[in-house]
Amino acid sequence: MDRPYFPMFIDLTDKKILVAGGGTIALRRVRTLLKFGADIHVIAPEFCEELSQMEKEGKITAEHREYRTGDIDGAQIVLAATDDHEVNRQIWKECRAAGVLVNVADDKKLCDFYFPSVVLTDEAVIGINCGGMDHAKVKETRIKIEKAVR
């Protein structure tokens, strides 16, 4: 691990979170964030089917277009999960300049925080992270924990 990251649990209720991207990675992150009461806005030219359904159900707000400079305004946390490395880097630069926490899906060096794998039970919230190194190991660990807490 290049640098250690502090594991922190935060109340996301009504926090404004911008997700740039409408594909698989964005979907996984939105699914998790919805469990914690976040106010999620997604911007992408195309949405996967499940994100489109979430928009129809009013679970998220959305704009069906490319990311534009300034879209981070008002966001407290930003997830850059487009399939374009340059757009993700632009988002990172804007967030850095504005002091907004950002996670860049395709470049762990640009992340202010890593997005954990989460196990949520009535009694506990368990976050698992590998510092962006071995996602398969994290998934395996999450499955073991889920079985142990059932």
Secondary structure, DSSP 8 states (H G I E B T S, - for coil): --S---------TT-EEEEE--SHHHHHHHHHHHTTT-EEEEE-SS--HHHHHHHHTTSSEEE-S---TTTTTT-SEEEE--S-HHHHHHHHHHHHHHT-EEEETT-GGG-SS---EEEE-SS-EEEE--TTS-HHHHHHHHHHHHHHH-
